Amino acid sequence: MPLAIDSRRVGEITVLTCVGRIVEGDESATLQRHVDALTAEGPYIVLHLGGVEFIDSSGLGLLVRCLIRLESVHGIIRICCASPKMQEAFRVTGLNTLFKVYDSEKDGRARFTPHTSFEDPTSPPNAPPRQSIEVRALAFFAP
């Protein structure tokens, strides 16, 4: 089955929903074109892989190249909804240490929010506004 990609914006993040196979050839070229085009618009991408039935070594290599490309422009790529077979491929190849893989699209999108309360002068001009969505506290009680 050829790779079909649906692209949509959710705020500053682009969600690419992939259905089919990510293999060497037209499928990889299609995904590469989408990521290259989106890098100029906003380098924050969530790859929804719930509909991907198979990925070969070329497809895994493409994901690594996309990660490197996005990081070179201060972008981020996250992966969500990967099937157990896909997660196993990431684990066996060690790519689970490079990519953050989330169970749901919403969880993957939420992880883009930085946790800080100061302005970072090294942020690129097109970076999304900084917000904080999480508070952690430790409470100690004397006996």
Secondary structure, DSSP 8 states (H G I E B T S, - for coil): ---EEEEEEETTEEEEEEEEEE-TTHHHHHHHHHHHHHHHH-SEEEEEEEEEEEE-HHHHHHHHHHHHHHHHTT-EEEEES--HHHHHHHHHHTGGGTS-EESSHHHHHHTTS---SS--TTS-TT-----------------
